[in-house]
């Protein structure tokens, strides 16, 4: 997937495998995706073995961020209101596990990192 570096892909696959094995995991987000022309954002932690289905915190900009799965190939086809693609934030460095981002997003109504 164009969103992920090889290192990010490997880390997300490892996190996904840990969850699939039944281990309790609360990984740090590996990648932040966002729209340049809309208030949508994704903090992703895991990738299924298929290499497409990712898991993480999704903020569609509606005030109700939620945990869930998303298809990376579907996100690659999404365009914002001005026709701009979703991009990965090359400067993103997670500062806490996903649960911390979830708590903040639920409190604030959006991902603010």
Phi, psi and omega per residue, in radians:
X1 nan 2.448 -3.082
X2 -1.171 -0.368 -3.109
X3 -1.262 -0.484 -2.938
X4 -1.920 2.472 2.932
X5 -1.359 2.913 3.112
X6 -1.075 -0.693 3.118
X7 -1.116 -0.765 3.111
X8 -1.109 -0.753 3.125
X9 -1.040 -0.813 3.140
X10 -1.070 -0.762 3.139
X11 -1.131 -0.750 3.140
X12 -1.166 -0.654 3.067
X13 -1.116 -0.722 3.108
X14 -1.106 -0.751 3.100
X15 -1.103 -0.716 3.113
X16 -1.148 -0.688 3.110
X17 -1.131 -0.672 3.110
X18 -1.079 -0.777 3.125
X19 -1.170 -0.712 3.135
X20 -1.103 -0.528 3.101
X21 -1.365 -0.035 3.110
X22 1.555 0.114 3.097
X23 -1.324 2.485 3.057
X24 -1.342 2.113 -3.103
X25 -2.266 2.546 3.023
X26 -2.445 1.191 -3.031
X27 -1.265 2.824 2.984
X28 -1.288 2.494 3.043
X29 -0.985 2.470 -3.097
X30 -1.687 -0.626 -3.084
X31 -2.483 2.545 3.031
X32 -2.012 2.134 3.041
X33 -1.890 2.597 3.119
X34 -2.730 2.866 3.079
X35 -1.695 2.495 3.124
X36 -1.412 -0.374 -3.039
X37 -2.201 0.375 3.096
X38 -2.769 2.851 -3.051
X39 -1.540 0.611 3.138
X40 -1.656 2.545 -3.083
X41 -2.668 2.566 3.102
X42 -2.344 2.244 2.981
X43 -1.911 1.916 -2.995
X44 -1.880 2.429 -3.091
X45 -2.044 -0.498 -2.955
X46 -2.377 2.733 3.088
X47 -2.399 2.285 3.076
X48 -1.196 2.856 -3.114
X49 -1.030 -0.402 3.129
X50 -1.228 -0.202 3.115
X51 1.340 0.109 -3.100
X52 -2.152 -0.684 -3.056
X53 -1.478 1.949 -3.107
X54 -1.857 2.767 3.134
X55 -2.211 2.493 3.074
X56 2.955 -2.795 -3.120
X57 -1.686 2.189 -3.099
X58 -1.989 2.326 3.096
X59 -2.251 1.813 -3.120
X60 -1.436 0.030 3.137
X61 1.454 0.301 -3.116
X62 -1.786 0.002 -3.124
X63 1.610 0.077 -3.096
X64 -2.322 1.223 3.111
X65 -1.087 2.592 -3.108
X66 -2.618 2.730 3.038
X67 -1.434 2.510 3.083
X68 3.027 -3.075 -3.137
X69 -1.762 2.651 3.114
X70 -2.565 2.550 3.088
X71 -1.537 2.140 3.114
X72 -1.134 -0.652 3.128
X73 -1.143 -0.605 3.073
X74 -1.177 -0.724 3.122
X75 -1.102 -0.573 3.127
X76 -1.116 -0.428 -3.132
X77 -1.566 -0.205 -3.081
X78 -1.295 2.436 3.037
X79 -2.213 2.494 3.104
X80 -1.356 -3.095 -3.085
X81 -1.051 -0.431 3.121
X82 -1.783 0.212 3.100
X83 1.464 0.141 -3.112
X84 -1.470 2.566 -3.131
X85 -1.377 2.853 2.935
X86 -1.311 2.454 -3.131
X87 -2.274 2.796 3.024
X88 -1.585 2.455 3.099
X89 -1.439 1.897 -3.083
X90 -1.234 -0.239 -3.103
X91 -1.750 -0.037 -3.085
X92 -1.189 2.265 3.002
X93 -2.331 2.033 -3.114
X94 -1.082 2.420 -3.139
X95 -1.888 -0.094 -3.116
X96 -2.821 2.893 3.087
X97 -1.148 2.879 -3.117
X98 -0.959 -0.676 -3.126
X99 -1.016 -0.613 3.097
X100 -1.164 -0.721 3.087
X101 -1.135 -0.672 3.124
X102 -1.094 -0.813 3.138
X103 -1.047 -0.790 3.129
X104 -1.139 -0.744 -3.114
X105 -1.153 -0.670 3.103
X106 -1.180 -0.666 3.100
X107 -1.158 -0.774 -3.020
X108 -1.607 -0.301 -3.097
X109 1.438 0.160 3.125
X110 -2.915 2.834 3.013
X111 -1.439 2.174 -3.078
X112 -2.070 0.726 -3.111
X113 -2.244 nan nan
